[in-house]
């Protein structure tokens, strides 16, 4: 079976962050994280704010949506960009989706929020149409304002060395990294608003 690069890193036993997921569960459990587990995972912010890559240029990877449309990550420059790496099988990720959806609506025009799924096809390979449709339906139910982007080869997770999910990277309007956050976060809190106000 082929593993994505990001999942291979997690399997090798790299450190975990509380309130985050390190690997995919069995395919039968993947389609829906339980609502109770998701709610429990979102209650406390238990993650790490990292500024060590501040000023780094945005990578030029291509994302795909459920309809097969493609977009380069760099095409989202022009206003601050929040890139959230998540998966349907990750309870803290699922718990964050409504807050990310609200954040995108509240800051429409001044911030772009990209929810980029790291889900693999059920057969273990990446990039399948069935997974694209499943992720789109899952996101529509929980965060209808967010577009269902996928990183079919987990290039972003590998580039960011994302050992756990969720991992969120914040860029300024010029496409330079401001900070990244690994683990669960309340995206509509006052503290988060201050962090987001760091970039224009």
Secondary structure, 3 states (H helix, E strand, C coil): CCCCHHHHHHHCCCCCCCCCECCCCCHHHHCCCCHHHHHHHHCCCEEEEECCCCCCECCCCEEECCCCCEEEHHHHCCCEEEEEEECCCCHHHHHHHHHHHHHHHHCCCCEEEEEEECCCCCCCCCCCHHHHHHHHHHHHHHCCCCCEEECCCCHHHHHCCCCCECEEEEECCCCEEEEEEEEECCCCCHHHHHHHCCCC
